[in-house]
Amino acid sequence: MIDRACISITNKCQLRCTYCHFDKHISKASCTDIMAENLEVALKNILLYAKNNKLKAFKIGLVGAGEPLLRFDLIQKAIEFSKENDPEHILQFYTISNGVGVNEEILIWFYENKDMSKLSFSLEGNESIQDSCRKFFNGNGSYSFVMKNINSYKKIFK
């Protein structure tokens, strides 16, 4: 029985990670983000599938070939869809962020919706490892920037 899915909501990213195959093998110029209407269709179909198969939970990763928080509006739409159409909270969402696009508004929203959507951060390891792999367009490492945002997360989520 299928009980989880990932929906790619964007291919955009603020980083140029050394290992990212999306940058090396896909022409992002020809890729577009999922349209809100198509996201809703996917969620309706998943919810119908989950109900027809009497699932108590179905996990949905709102991810991408890029940084999902760049399309925070779509994450919000998914949760609003769930609030309106899924009173049993069968759909359970999560997002994995590179930590660069996080701000206080986004963190507060995730805190207020923590029963429906989880936010995780992806790190490579310590500062030297992170900065050697996950770089901004200008070549600077992202560790200190991401750690600042993780500390903000820790303050809000306690």
N, C-alpha and C positions, 0 to 999 in steps of 0.2 A: 504494500500500500504506500502510495506517495504521500508524504506528510510535510514536505518542505519544497520551496522553490526560491530561486533568485530572479529578481527582475532588474535588468540593467537599465538604469534611468539616465545615465550620461556617459559620455566618453571624454569629457573635459577634465583637466587636472592642472593644478598649480605647480606640480613637481615634474621633474624629468628623472625618474629613478633609473639607475644604470641597468637594471635587469628587466625593465618593463617591456614585455613582448608586444603590448598594444601599440606602443610608439614605433616599434621596429617592423611590425608585420601588417599593420592595418593603416590604411590611408584615412586618418581621422577627418580629413577635409570632406570626405564623402559620407561620413557618419552623422546622424542627427540624434538628438535626445528623444526619448520616448515622448509621445504627445500625451497630455493629460487624459484625453478621451480613451486612448489605447490602454493606459494604465488602469483606468476604471473598468474597461472591458476585461482585462486580465484578472483584476481583483474579483469581479462578479463571477467569472468562470471558476476561479479557485474556491471562492466561498461556496458556490453551488456544488462543486466536486466534494468539498469537505463535508457539507451537509448530507449529500447523497450517500456518502460512505461512512456517515455517522462518526466522523472524527471529532475529538474533543479539542484538538489543537492542530493548527497548520502554520508552520513558521515560514515567513517570507523575508528574505534578505533584499533590502532596497540598496543595491550595490551598483557597480558599473565597471566599465573599462576605464574609469576615471575616478574622480572624487565625488561621491554622492551628495555631499553637503552643498556642492555648487548648484544642485537642484533641490534645495531644501523645500521649495514650494511644492514639489511633487511628493516629498515625504509627508508634508502636512496634508496634502490632498488624500493620500492613502489612509492616513489616520482618520481624517474627517469622513471618508467613505466608510471605514470600519465602524465609527461611532454611529453613523446613520443606518447601516445595513447589517450590522453584526452584533446584536445586543448580548449574545453569549460569549463574545470575545474569542471566537474560534481562531481568527486570524491574529497572529502574533508577529510583530515586525521587529527587525533589527537592521542596523546600519553600521558598517565598518568604515571609519574615516581615517584619512592620513593625518588628521589633527590640525591641518593648516587652516581650513575654512571655519573653524569653530569660533564662535563669539558668545558673549553673555546671553544675548537674545535666544540663540539656538540652544544653549545649555539649559536655560530656564524652560524653554518649550519641552525639551526632552524630559526634564525633571517633572513637569506638570503632566506629561503623558507617559510616565515610566511604567505604568501598568499595561500599556499597549505597545510600546516601542523602546527598544534598547539601543544605546549608542556605545560602540566600542572603538578603540583606537588601535591602529596597526603601527607597531614600532619594530625596527630592525634589531635593536639592542642598545648598547651604551652609545655615548656621544660620537665616538670615532667611527663606529660601525654605521650608525644612522646617517651621519654626515657624509660618509663615503658612498652610500647607496642612494639616499633620498635627497636630491638636490633641487633647488629652485632653478628657473631658467638661467639665472645669472651665474650659476655654479656654486652658490653658497649652500651650505648644509642647512637642514631643517630642524635639527635636534632641539636647540634652545627655544625656538618658536613653538614647537609642538609641546614641549614640556611645560611651557607657560600655560598653554591651553589645557593640558591635563591637570595642572594644579588648580585652574579655575573650575574644572569639572569636579575635582575633589572637594572644593569649598561648597559648591552648590549641592552636590549629592551627599556630602558628609561621609 
